[in-house]
Amino acid sequence: MASITLEQANRIIEAILKRGAEMDCRPMSAVVVEPGCVVKAFQKEDGASMVRFEMALGKAYAALALSRSSKLVRIRQEEKPVFMKFLIAQSDDLLFCEGGGMQIRDKDGEVIGAVGVTGDTEDKDEQLCVHGIHSAGLKTDDDVQHMGRKYRTRMTSGADGK
């Protein structure tokens, strides 16, 4: 199984922090993990509040655990609270159902890691994930939807008709 490199992880985080400053976001934190949610790199900007590592890691974990963005995991929690309560418990409360976590895919669409971003709104955190992934020349789930059923993300319960 391929895994994200340290150079790619650092490039993603650098791009996220730079773009976050350009967007006038609150102080940001970002983590990049390998498959299995092993931390490859993490940075927390000066002034970021506490527990940011845990939030960013939980978002990345959620993306990997359910093979979708953590924003879609949050929606899944709203739709299926009993199911998600079980998964959160099975993860020892690591899984965090809030937008800002995305899988990272290589040029062939294979998952090589995930990124978790926290510090501003859910939408801005998600936007920064996409920017960071693309800045490293890598792909998001949305970028590989056309590659076949192995790569399609179920958006919400039945919303994609599948």
C-alpha positions in Angstrom: 0.0 0.0 0.0 1.3 3.4 -1.0 1.7 6.1 1.6 2.0 9.8 1.6 5.6 11.1 1.8 6.9 13.5 4.4 7.6 16.0 1.6 4.0 15.8 0.3 2.6 16.1 3.9 4.7 19.2 4.6 3.7 20.7 1.3 0.0 20.2 2.1 0.3 21.8 5.5 2.4 24.7 4.3 -0.2 25.5 1.5 -3.0 25.2 4.1 -1.5 27.6 6.5 -0.5 30.1 3.8 -3.9 30.1 2.2 -5.6 30.3 5.6 -3.6 33.5 6.3 -4.6 34.9 2.9 -8.3 34.2 3.6 -7.9 35.9 7.0 -8.9 32.7 8.8 -8.4 32.3 12.6 -5.2 30.6 13.5 -5.2 27.2 11.9 -3.9 23.7 12.7 -3.4 20.9 10.2 -2.4 17.2 10.4 -1.5 14.8 7.6 -1.7 11.1 8.4 -0.8 7.9 6.6 -3.3 5.1 5.9 -4.1 3.7 9.4 -4.1 7.2 10.8 -0.4 7.3 11.7 0.7 10.9 12.0 3.1 12.0 9.3 3.1 15.8 10.0 1.3 18.4 12.1 1.5 22.1 12.6 -0.4 24.5 14.8 -0.2 28.2 14.2 0.6 30.6 17.0 -2.6 31.7 18.7 -4.6 28.6 17.8 -6.6 27.3 20.7 -6.0 24.2 22.7 -7.2 20.7 21.6 -6.5 21.5 17.9 -4.3 18.5 17.4 -7.0 16.2 18.6 -9.7 17.9 16.5 -7.6 17.8 13.3 -6.6 14.1 14.0 -10.3 13.2 14.6 -11.3 14.7 11.3 -8.6 12.9 9.4 -9.5 9.7 11.2 -13.2 10.1 10.3 -12.4 10.6 6.6 -10.3 7.4 6.6 -12.7 5.3 8.7 -15.7 6.0 6.5 -14.0 6.7 3.1 -15.5 10.1 2.7 -14.9 13.7 3.9 -15.5 14.3 7.6 -18.3 16.8 6.6 -20.1 13.9 5.0 -19.4 11.9 8.2 -21.2 14.6 10.1 -24.2 14.4 7.8 -24.1 10.6 8.3 -24.2 11.2 12.1 -27.3 13.3 11.7 -29.0 10.6 9.5 -27.9 7.5 11.4 -27.0 8.6 15.0 -27.1 5.0 16.5 -24.7 3.7 13.8 -22.4 6.7 14.3 -22.5 6.4 18.1 -21.3 2.8 17.7 -18.4 3.8 15.3 -17.3 6.6 17.6 -17.2 4.2 20.6 -15.3 1.7 18.5 -12.7 4.3 17.7 -12.2 5.1 21.4 -13.8 8.5 20.7 -11.1 9.4 18.2 -13.6 9.8 15.3 -14.7 13.5 15.1 -17.8 14.2 13.0 -17.1 17.7 11.8 -16.0 19.0 8.4 -12.4 19.6 7.7 -11.1 16.1 7.1 -10.4 14.5 3.7 -8.8 11.5 2.2 -5.7 12.2 0.1 -5.4 10.2 -3.2 -2.6 9.7 -5.6 -2.8 10.1 -9.4 -4.3 6.6 -9.7 -7.0 7.4 -7.2 -5.6 5.2 -4.4 -5.9 6.5 -0.8 -2.4 7.4 0.5 -3.5 9.3 3.6 -5.8 12.0 5.0 -5.6 15.6 6.1 -7.5 17.2 9.0 -7.8 21.0 9.3 -9.3 23.0 12.2 -9.4 26.6 13.3 -12.2 28.3 11.4 -15.6 27.4 10.0 -16.3 23.9 8.7 -16.6 25.2 5.2 -13.3 27.1 5.3 -11.6 24.1 6.9 -12.9 21.9 4.0 -11.8 24.5 1.4 -8.3 24.5 2.9 -8.1 20.7 2.8 -8.8 20.8 -0.9 -6.3 23.6 -1.5 -3.6 21.7 0.4 -4.2 18.4 -1.4 -4.2 20.1 -4.8 -1.1 22.1 -3.9 0.9 18.9 -3.5 -0.3 17.6 -6.9 -2.6 15.1 -5.3 -6.3 14.3 -5.6 -9.4 14.5 -3.4 -12.4 12.1 -3.4 -14.3 14.4 -5.7 -11.4 14.3 -8.2 -11.7 10.6 -8.7 -15.5 10.0 -8.8 -15.3 9.3 -12.5 -12.9 6.4 -12.1 -15.4 3.7 -11.3 -17.4 2.3 -8.3 -14.3 1.7 -6.2 -13.7 5.4 -6.1 -17.3 6.8 -5.8 -18.2 8.3 -2.5 -21.7 7.7 -1.1 -22.8 11.3 -0.4 -25.5 10.7 2.1 -28.1 8.1 2.9 -29.6 7.4 -0.6 -28.9 10.9 -1.9 -26.7 9.5 -4.7 -29.3 6.9 -5.7 -27.0 4.0 -5.0 
